[in-house]
Amino acid sequence: MHYSYVESPIGDLLVAGDDGVLKLVSFPRGSMAREPGEGWERKDSEFDEVRRELGEYFEGKRESFDVPLEADGTDFQRDVLGALQQIPYGETRTYGEIAEHLGKPKASRAVGAANGRNPIPILIPCHRVIGSDGSLTGFGGGIDTKEFLLSLERRQKALFE
C-alpha cells in the first residue's frame, strides 16, 4: 500500500491506495484517525490527482470526484457506500432514508454501522448522513469536521442557486 498526506482546512489527510486506486482517506483526529500501516510506502506523486480533486473540493470548485475508489466491506456495506455517493452535494439524508432507499427500511442501525466504517470519507460523503431529528450524529473525523464539511457544501450550493 502506498500513502501520502493531503493538506486541507481540516488538517492533513492521510490518503492511501495502490495501482492508482484510492482505498483510504483518514482524518487527522477523531475516532477513525489512522496512521500508515506497517510496510506501507510513502509515494507522494501517486496521489497528485487525489490532492488536486480534494483541493478543488475545499475551494468550492468540485462537487464530485473522479478518482478511482475501492472500498472493502460486505455486499451490504458496499451498497450503503454506493447510496452515499448518490446524495447530492450540499444535501443530507437520514440513516432511515438510506435504509429505505436500499429496500431495507428496518436497517437504519446497520446503515449507521456501515456509514461509520466508510474508509474513504469526503469522496464517499458519509458526512451527508444525519440523525432522523436533523442532528449531526457521530462522525469518525469528529462532529466539528462534519459540521465544517456540511457548511462548506451548503455555502457553495447557495452561491449557485
PyMOL commands that place a pseudoatom at each C-alpha (Angstrom):
pseudoatom trace, name=CA, resn=MET, resi=1, chain=A, elem=C, hetatm=0, pos=[0.000, 0.000, 0.000]
pseudoatom trace, name=CA, resn=HIS, resi=2, chain=A, elem=C, hetatm=0, pos=[1.264, 3.465, -0.878]
pseudoatom trace, name=CA, resn=TYR, resi=3, chain=A, elem=C, hetatm=0, pos=[0.360, 6.602, 1.035]
pseudoatom trace, name=CA, resn=SER, resi=4, chain=A, elem=C, hetatm=0, pos=[0.733, 10.354, 1.189]
pseudoatom trace, name=CA, resn=TYR, resi=5, chain=A, elem=C, hetatm=0, pos=[-0.747, 13.317, 3.009]
pseudoatom trace, name=CA, resn=VAL, resi=6, chain=A, elem=C, hetatm=0, pos=[-3.043, 15.987, 1.591]
pseudoatom trace, name=CA, resn=GLU, resi=7, chain=A, elem=C, hetatm=0, pos=[-3.172, 19.401, 3.247]
pseudoatom trace, name=CA, resn=SER, resi=8, chain=A, elem=C, hetatm=0, pos=[-6.702, 20.599, 3.927]
pseudoatom trace, name=CA, resn=PRO, resi=9, chain=A, elem=C, hetatm=0, pos=[-8.549, 23.163, 6.075]
pseudoatom trace, name=CA, resn=ILE, resi=10, chain=A, elem=C, hetatm=0, pos=[-9.402, 20.326, 8.490]
pseudoatom trace, name=CA, resn=GLY, resi=11, chain=A, elem=C, hetatm=0, pos=[-5.794, 19.161, 8.836]
pseudoatom trace, name=CA, resn=ASP, resi=12, chain=A, elem=C, hetatm=0, pos=[-3.527, 16.842, 6.908]
pseudoatom trace, name=CA, resn=LEU, resi=13, chain=A, elem=C, hetatm=0, pos=[-5.487, 13.914, 5.480]
pseudoatom trace, name=CA, resn=LEU, resi=14, chain=A, elem=C, hetatm=0, pos=[-3.774, 10.535, 5.170]
pseudoatom trace, name=CA, resn=VAL, resi=15, chain=A, elem=C, hetatm=0, pos=[-4.546, 9.039, 1.755]
pseudoatom trace, name=CA, resn=ALA, resi=16, chain=A, elem=C, hetatm=0, pos=[-3.598, 5.509, 0.720]
pseudoatom trace, name=CA, resn=GLY, resi=17, chain=A, elem=C, hetatm=0, pos=[-4.091, 3.114, -2.140]
pseudoatom trace, name=CA, resn=ASP, resi=18, chain=A, elem=C, hetatm=0, pos=[-2.432, 1.037, -4.819]
pseudoatom trace, name=CA, resn=ASP, resi=19, chain=A, elem=C, hetatm=0, pos=[-2.257, 0.959, -8.585]
pseudoatom trace, name=CA, resn=GLY, resi=20, chain=A, elem=C, hetatm=0, pos=[-3.961, 4.343, -8.973]
pseudoatom trace, name=CA, resn=VAL, resi=21, chain=A, elem=C, hetatm=0, pos=[-6.947, 3.304, -6.833]
pseudoatom trace, name=CA, resn=LEU, resi=22, chain=A, elem=C, hetatm=0, pos=[-7.729, 5.211, -3.631]
pseudoatom trace, name=CA, resn=LYS, resi=23, chain=A, elem=C, hetatm=0, pos=[-8.599, 2.905, -0.731]
pseudoatom trace, name=CA, resn=LEU, resi=24, chain=A, elem=C, hetatm=0, pos=[-8.322, 5.120, 2.347]
pseudoatom trace, name=CA, resn=VAL, resi=25, chain=A, elem=C, hetatm=0, pos=[-8.759, 8.703, 3.493]
pseudoatom trace, name=CA, resn=SER, resi=26, chain=A, elem=C, hetatm=0, pos=[-8.134, 9.305, 7.173]
pseudoatom trace, name=CA, resn=PHE, resi=27, chain=A, elem=C, hetatm=0, pos=[-8.815, 12.438, 9.173]
pseudoatom trace, name=CA, resn=PRO, resi=28, chain=A, elem=C, hetatm=0, pos=[-6.031, 13.754, 11.426]
pseudoatom trace, name=CA, resn=ARG, resi=29, chain=A, elem=C, hetatm=0, pos=[-8.203, 13.354, 14.534]
pseudoatom trace, name=CA, resn=GLY, resi=30, chain=A, elem=C, hetatm=0, pos=[-11.371, 11.648, 15.661]
pseudoatom trace, name=CA, resn=SER, resi=31, chain=A, elem=C, hetatm=0, pos=[-12.312, 8.055, 16.324]
pseudoatom trace, name=CA, resn=MET, resi=32, chain=A, elem=C, hetatm=0, pos=[-11.344, 6.907, 12.823]
pseudoatom trace, name=CA, resn=ALA, resi=33, chain=A, elem=C, hetatm=0, pos=[-7.946, 8.653, 12.617]
pseudoatom trace, name=CA, resn=ARG, resi=34, chain=A, elem=C, hetatm=0, pos=[-5.303, 6.282, 11.264]
pseudoatom trace, name=CA, resn=GLU, resi=35, chain=A, elem=C, hetatm=0, pos=[-1.573, 6.176, 10.757]
pseudoatom trace, name=CA, resn=PRO, resi=36, chain=A, elem=C, hetatm=0, pos=[0.220, 4.484, 7.846]
pseudoatom trace, name=CA, resn=GLY, resi=37, chain=A, elem=C, hetatm=0, pos=[0.281, 0.719, 8.285]
pseudoatom trace, name=CA, resn=GLU, resi=38, chain=A, elem=C, hetatm=0, pos=[3.372, -1.374, 8.716]
pseudoatom trace, name=CA, resn=GLY, resi=39, chain=A, elem=C, hetatm=0, pos=[5.059, -1.909, 5.376]
pseudoatom trace, name=CA, resn=TRP, resi=40, chain=A, elem=C, hetatm=0, pos=[3.278, 0.999, 3.675]
pseudoatom trace, name=CA, resn=GLU, resi=41, chain=A, elem=C, hetatm=0, pos=[5.493, 3.093, 1.405]
pseudoatom trace, name=CA, resn=ARG, resi=42, chain=A, elem=C, hetatm=0, pos=[5.205, 6.867, 1.057]
pseudoatom trace, name=CA, resn=LYS, resi=43, chain=A, elem=C, hetatm=0, pos=[4.794, 7.886, -2.600]
pseudoatom trace, name=CA, resn=ASP, resi=44, chain=A, elem=C, hetatm=0, pos=[3.533, 11.445, -2.795]
pseudoatom trace, name=CA, resn=SER, resi=45, chain=A, elem=C, hetatm=0, pos=[3.461, 11.646, -6.609]
pseudoatom trace, name=CA, resn=GLU, resi=46, chain=A, elem=C, hetatm=0, pos=[0.971, 8.757, -6.850]
pseudoatom trace, name=CA, resn=PHE, resi=47, chain=A, elem=C, hetatm=0, pos=[-1.649, 10.944, -5.173]
pseudoatom trace, name=CA, resn=ASP, resi=48, chain=A, elem=C, hetatm=0, pos=[-1.365, 14.109, -7.281]
pseudoatom trace, name=CA, resn=GLU, resi=49, chain=A, elem=C, hetatm=0, pos=[-4.881, 13.627, -8.729]
pseudoatom trace, name=CA, resn=VAL, resi=50, chain=A, elem=C, hetatm=0, pos=[-6.385, 12.994, -5.281]
pseudoatom trace, name=CA, resn=ARG, resi=51, chain=A, elem=C, hetatm=0, pos=[-4.579, 16.078, -3.978]
pseudoatom trace, name=CA, resn=ARG, resi=52, chain=A, elem=C, hetatm=0, pos=[-5.891, 18.180, -6.900]
pseudoatom trace, name=CA, resn=GLU, resi=53, chain=A, elem=C, hetatm=0, pos=[-9.501, 16.985, -6.575]
pseudoatom trace, name=CA, resn=LEU, resi=54, chain=A, elem=C, hetatm=0, pos=[-9.598, 17.422, -2.794]
pseudoatom trace, name=CA, resn=GLY, resi=55, chain=A, elem=C, hetatm=0, pos=[-8.066, 20.886, -3.197]
pseudoatom trace, name=CA, resn=GLU, resi=56, chain=A, elem=C, hetatm=0, pos=[-10.801, 21.814, -5.657]
pseudoatom trace, name=CA, resn=TYR, resi=57, chain=A, elem=C, hetatm=0, pos=[-13.436, 20.432, -3.280]
pseudoatom trace, name=CA, resn=PHE, resi=58, chain=A, elem=C, hetatm=0, pos=[-12.183, 22.528, -0.373]
pseudoatom trace, name=CA, resn=GLU, resi=59, chain=A, elem=C, hetatm=0, pos=[-12.031, 25.600, -2.655]
pseudoatom trace, name=CA, resn=GLY, resi=60, chain=A, elem=C, hetatm=0, pos=[-15.696, 25.019, -3.520]
pseudoatom trace, name=CA, resn=LYS, resi=61, chain=A, elem=C, hetatm=0, pos=[-14.899, 24.206, -7.154]
pseudoatom trace, name=CA, resn=ARG, resi=62, chain=A, elem=C, hetatm=0, pos=[-15.722, 20.470, -7.131]
pseudoatom trace, name=CA, resn=GLU, resi=63, chain=A, elem=C, hetatm=0, pos=[-18.923, 18.681, -6.125]
pseudoatom trace, name=CA, resn=SER, resi=64, chain=A, elem=C, hetatm=0, pos=[-17.992, 15.110, -7.046]
pseudoatom trace, name=CA, resn=PHE, resi=65, chain=A, elem=C, hetatm=0, pos=[-14.831, 13.099, -7.551]
pseudoatom trace, name=CA, resn=ASP, resi=66, chain=A, elem=C, hetatm=0, pos=[-13.380, 11.200, -10.485]
pseudoatom trace, name=CA, resn=VAL, resi=67, chain=A, elem=C, hetatm=0, pos=[-10.533, 9.380, -8.738]
pseudoatom trace, name=CA, resn=PRO, resi=68, chain=A, elem=C, hetatm=0, pos=[-10.960, 5.572, -8.878]
pseudoatom trace, name=CA, resn=LEU, resi=69, chain=A, elem=C, hetatm=0, pos=[-12.076, 4.254, -5.470]
pseudoatom trace, name=CA, resn=GLU, resi=70, chain=A, elem=C, hetatm=0, pos=[-12.128, 0.816, -3.883]
pseudoatom trace, name=CA, resn=ALA, resi=71, chain=A, elem=C, hetatm=0, pos=[-13.779, 0.267, -0.517]
pseudoatom trace, name=CA, resn=ASP, resi=72, chain=A, elem=C, hetatm=0, pos=[-13.586, -3.076, 1.232]
pseudoatom trace, name=CA, resn=GLY, resi=73, chain=A, elem=C, hetatm=0, pos=[-16.629, -4.450, 3.017]
pseudoatom trace, name=CA, resn=THR, resi=74, chain=A, elem=C, hetatm=0, pos=[-19.582, -6.778, 2.811]
pseudoatom trace, name=CA, resn=ASP, resi=75, chain=A, elem=C, hetatm=0, pos=[-22.110, -6.508, -0.013]
pseudoatom trace, name=CA, resn=PHE, resi=76, chain=A, elem=C, hetatm=0, pos=[-24.424, -4.550, 2.296]
pseudoatom trace, name=CA, resn=GLN, resi=77, chain=A, elem=C, hetatm=0, pos=[-21.648, -2.163, 3.322]
pseudoatom trace, name=CA, resn=ARG, resi=78, chain=A, elem=C, hetatm=0, pos=[-20.741, -1.544, -0.313]
pseudoatom trace, name=CA, resn=ASP, resi=79, chain=A, elem=C, hetatm=0, pos=[-24.452, -0.965, -1.099]
pseudoatom trace, name=CA, resn=VAL, resi=80, chain=A, elem=C, hetatm=0, pos=[-24.568, 1.672, 1.656]
pseudoatom trace, name=CA, resn=LEU, resi=81, chain=A, elem=C, hetatm=0, pos=[-21.415, 3.344, 0.323]
pseudoatom trace, name=CA, resn=GLY, resi=82, chain=A, elem=C, hetatm=0, pos=[-22.961, 3.370, -3.146]
pseudoatom trace, name=CA, resn=ALA, resi=83, chain=A, elem=C, hetatm=0, pos=[-26.084, 5.020, -1.743]
pseudoatom trace, name=CA, resn=LEU, resi=84, chain=A, elem=C, hetatm=0, pos=[-23.953, 7.659, -0.028]
pseudoatom trace, name=CA, resn=GLN, resi=85, chain=A, elem=C, hetatm=0, pos=[-22.394, 8.557, -3.365]
pseudoatom trace, name=CA, resn=GLN, resi=86, chain=A, elem=C, hetatm=0, pos=[-25.889, 9.319, -4.681]
pseudoatom trace, name=CA, resn=ILE, resi=87, chain=A, elem=C, hetatm=0, pos=[-26.582, 12.004, -2.054]
pseudoatom trace, name=CA, resn=PRO, resi=88, chain=A, elem=C, hetatm=0, pos=[-26.329, 15.318, -3.921]
pseudoatom trace, name=CA, resn=TYR, resi=89, chain=A, elem=C, hetatm=0, pos=[-23.680, 17.834, -2.919]
pseudoatom trace, name=CA, resn=GLY, resi=90, chain=A, elem=C, hetatm=0, pos=[-24.945, 20.183, -0.221]
pseudoatom trace, name=CA, resn=GLU, resi=91, chain=A, elem=C, hetatm=0, pos=[-27.830, 17.909, 0.778]
pseudoatom trace, name=CA, resn=THR, resi=92, chain=A, elem=C, hetatm=0, pos=[-28.307, 15.419, 3.596]
pseudoatom trace, name=CA, resn=ARG, resi=93, chain=A, elem=C, hetatm=0, pos=[-30.174, 12.173, 4.150]
pseudoatom trace, name=CA, resn=THR, resi=94, chain=A, elem=C, hetatm=0, pos=[-31.033, 10.314, 7.325]
pseudoatom trace, name=CA, resn=TYR, resi=95, chain=A, elem=C, hetatm=0, pos=[-29.940, 6.785, 8.141]
pseudoatom trace, name=CA, resn=GLY, resi=96, chain=A, elem=C, hetatm=0, pos=[-33.584, 5.748, 7.778]
pseudoatom trace, name=CA, resn=GLU, resi=97, chain=A, elem=C, hetatm=0, pos=[-33.842, 7.310, 4.323]
pseudoatom trace, name=CA, resn=ILE, resi=98, chain=A, elem=C, hetatm=0, pos=[-30.734, 5.411, 3.213]
pseudoatom trace, name=CA, resn=ALA, resi=99, chain=A, elem=C, hetatm=0, pos=[-32.189, 2.169, 4.613]
pseudoatom trace, name=CA, resn=GLU, resi=100, chain=A, elem=C, hetatm=0, pos=[-35.483, 2.845, 2.802]
pseudoatom trace, name=CA, resn=HIS, resi=101, chain=A, elem=C, hetatm=0, pos=[-33.595, 3.609, -0.429]
pseudoatom trace, name=CA, resn=LEU, resi=102, chain=A, elem=C, hetatm=0, pos=[-31.851, 0.231, -0.138]
pseudoatom trace, name=CA, resn=GLY, resi=103, chain=A, elem=C, hetatm=0, pos=[-35.188, -1.538, 0.324]
pseudoatom trace, name=CA, resn=LYS, resi=104, chain=A, elem=C, hetatm=0, pos=[-34.390, -2.408, 3.950]
pseudoatom trace, name=CA, resn=PRO, resi=105, chain=A, elem=C, hetatm=0, pos=[-36.490, 0.069, 5.958]
pseudoatom trace, name=CA, resn=LYS, resi=106, chain=A, elem=C, hetatm=0, pos=[-35.675, -1.544, 9.319]
pseudoatom trace, name=CA, resn=ALA, resi=107, chain=A, elem=C, hetatm=0, pos=[-31.909, -1.446, 8.736]
pseudoatom trace, name=CA, resn=SER, resi=108, chain=A, elem=C, hetatm=0, pos=[-31.137, 2.126, 9.812]
pseudoatom trace, name=CA, resn=ARG, resi=109, chain=A, elem=C, hetatm=0, pos=[-28.752, 0.915, 12.559]
pseudoatom trace, name=CA, resn=ALA, resi=110, chain=A, elem=C, hetatm=0, pos=[-26.929, -1.309, 10.080]
pseudoatom trace, name=CA, resn=VAL, resi=111, chain=A, elem=C, hetatm=0, pos=[-26.737, 1.655, 7.705]
pseudoatom trace, name=CA, resn=GLY, resi=112, chain=A, elem=C, hetatm=0, pos=[-25.232, 3.677, 10.542]
pseudoatom trace, name=CA, resn=ALA, resi=113, chain=A, elem=C, hetatm=0, pos=[-22.635, 0.988, 11.215]
pseudoatom trace, name=CA, resn=ALA, resi=114, chain=A, elem=C, hetatm=0, pos=[-21.696, 0.746, 7.522]
pseudoatom trace, name=CA, resn=ASN, resi=115, chain=A, elem=C, hetatm=0, pos=[-21.590, 4.536, 7.244]
pseudoatom trace, name=CA, resn=GLY, resi=116, chain=A, elem=C, hetatm=0, pos=[-19.261, 4.713, 10.258]
pseudoatom trace, name=CA, resn=ARG, resi=117, chain=A, elem=C, hetatm=0, pos=[-16.946, 2.174, 8.662]
pseudoatom trace, name=CA, resn=ASN, resi=118, chain=A, elem=C, hetatm=0, pos=[-16.523, 4.177, 5.428]
pseudoatom trace, name=CA, resn=PRO, resi=119, chain=A, elem=C, hetatm=0, pos=[-12.796, 4.007, 4.571]
pseudoatom trace, name=CA, resn=ILE, resi=120, chain=A, elem=C, hetatm=0, pos=[-12.930, 6.866, 2.046]
pseudoatom trace, name=CA, resn=PRO, resi=121, chain=A, elem=C, hetatm=0, pos=[-14.769, 9.782, 3.694]
pseudoatom trace, name=CA, resn=ILE, resi=122, chain=A, elem=C, hetatm=0, pos=[-15.345, 13.037, 1.815]
pseudoatom trace, name=CA, resn=LEU, resi=123, chain=A, elem=C, hetatm=0, pos=[-15.073, 11.253, -1.562]
pseudoatom trace, name=CA, resn=ILE, resi=124, chain=A, elem=C, hetatm=0, pos=[-17.753, 8.848, -0.351]
pseudoatom trace, name=CA, resn=PRO, resi=125, chain=A, elem=C, hetatm=0, pos=[-19.750, 11.511, 1.501]
pseudoatom trace, name=CA, resn=CYS, resi=126, chain=A, elem=C, hetatm=0, pos=[-20.711, 9.877, 4.794]
pseudoatom trace, name=CA, resn=HIS, resi=127, chain=A, elem=C, hetatm=0, pos=[-20.765, 13.380, 6.316]
pseudoatom trace, name=CA, resn=ARG, resi=128, chain=A, elem=C, hetatm=0, pos=[-24.051, 13.952, 4.459]
pseudoatom trace, name=CA, resn=VAL, resi=129, chain=A, elem=C, hetatm=0, pos=[-25.895, 11.458, 6.679]
pseudoatom trace, name=CA, resn=ILE, resi=130, chain=A, elem=C, hetatm=0, pos=[-27.640, 12.872, 9.740]
pseudoatom trace, name=CA, resn=GLY, resi=131, chain=A, elem=C, hetatm=0, pos=[-29.946, 11.704, 12.515]
pseudoatom trace, name=CA, resn=SER, resi=132, chain=A, elem=C, hetatm=0, pos=[-33.696, 11.461, 11.983]
pseudoatom trace, name=CA, resn=ASP, resi=133, chain=A, elem=C, hetatm=0, pos=[-34.137, 14.585, 14.138]
pseudoatom trace, name=CA, resn=GLY, resi=134, chain=A, elem=C, hetatm=0, pos=[-31.691, 16.557, 11.975]
pseudoatom trace, name=CA, resn=SER, resi=135, chain=A, elem=C, hetatm=0, pos=[-28.847, 16.261, 14.466]
pseudoatom trace, name=CA, resn=LEU, resi=136, chain=A, elem=C, hetatm=0, pos=[-25.253, 15.736, 13.445]
pseudoatom trace, name=CA, resn=THR, resi=137, chain=A, elem=C, hetatm=0, pos=[-24.578, 12.277, 14.777]
pseudoatom trace, name=CA, resn=GLY, resi=138, chain=A, elem=C, hetatm=0, pos=[-21.217, 10.600, 15.336]
pseudoatom trace, name=CA, resn=PHE, resi=139, chain=A, elem=C, hetatm=0, pos=[-18.516, 11.084, 12.753]
pseudoatom trace, name=CA, resn=GLY, resi=140, chain=A, elem=C, hetatm=0, pos=[-15.094, 9.447, 12.508]
pseudoatom trace, name=CA, resn=GLY, resi=141, chain=A, elem=C, hetatm=0, pos=[-13.373, 12.793, 11.949]
pseudoatom trace, name=CA, resn=GLY, resi=142, chain=A, elem=C, hetatm=0, pos=[-15.230, 14.496, 14.805]
pseudoatom trace, name=CA, resn=ILE, resi=143, chain=A, elem=C, hetatm=0, pos=[-18.511, 16.420, 14.782]
pseudoatom trace, name=CA, resn=ASP, resi=144, chain=A, elem=C, hetatm=0, pos=[-16.661, 19.699, 14.159]
pseudoatom trace, name=CA, resn=THR, resi=145, chain=A, elem=C, hetatm=0, pos=[-15.250, 18.244, 10.931]
pseudoatom trace, name=CA, resn=LYS, resi=146, chain=A, elem=C, hetatm=0, pos=[-18.691, 17.018, 9.841]
pseudoatom trace, name=CA, resn=GLU, resi=147, chain=A, elem=C, hetatm=0, pos=[-20.129, 20.445, 10.552]
pseudoatom trace, name=CA, resn=PHE, resi=148, chain=A, elem=C, hetatm=0, pos=[-17.323, 22.097, 8.558]
pseudoatom trace, name=CA, resn=LEU, resi=149, chain=A, elem=C, hetatm=0, pos=[-17.891, 19.849, 5.510]
pseudoatom trace, name=CA, resn=LEU, resi=150, chain=A, elem=C, hetatm=0, pos=[-21.669, 20.356, 5.523]
pseudoatom trace, name=CA, resn=SER, resi=151, chain=A, elem=C, hetatm=0, pos=[-21.292, 24.131, 5.941]
pseudoatom trace, name=CA, resn=LEU, resi=152, chain=A, elem=C, hetatm=0, pos=[-18.775, 24.283, 3.092]
pseudoatom trace, name=CA, resn=GLU, resi=153, chain=A, elem=C, hetatm=0, pos=[-21.149, 22.455, 0.765]
pseudoatom trace, name=CA, resn=ARG, resi=154, chain=A, elem=C, hetatm=0, pos=[-24.234, 24.425, 1.773]
pseudoatom trace, name=CA, resn=ARG, resi=155, chain=A, elem=C, hetatm=0, pos=[-22.388, 27.739, 1.327]
pseudoatom trace, name=CA, resn=GLN, resi=156, chain=A, elem=C, hetatm=0, pos=[-21.145, 26.790, -2.120]
pseudoatom trace, name=CA, resn=LYS, resi=157, chain=A, elem=C, hetatm=0, pos=[-24.509, 25.395, -3.207]
pseudoatom trace, name=CA, resn=ALA, resi=158, chain=A, elem=C, hetatm=0, pos=[-26.266, 28.594, -2.073]
pseudoatom trace, name=CA, resn=LEU, resi=159, chain=A, elem=C, hetatm=0, pos=[-23.929, 30.654, -4.286]
pseudoatom trace, name=CA, resn=PHE, resi=160, chain=A, elem=C, hetatm=0, pos=[-25.241, 28.884, -7.372]
pseudoatom trace, name=CA, resn=GLU, resi=161, chain=A, elem=C, hetatm=0, pos=[-28.956, 28.860, -6.582]
for i in range(1, 161): cmd.bond("trace and resi %d" % i, "trace and resi %d" % (i + 1))
show_as sticks, trace
zoom trace
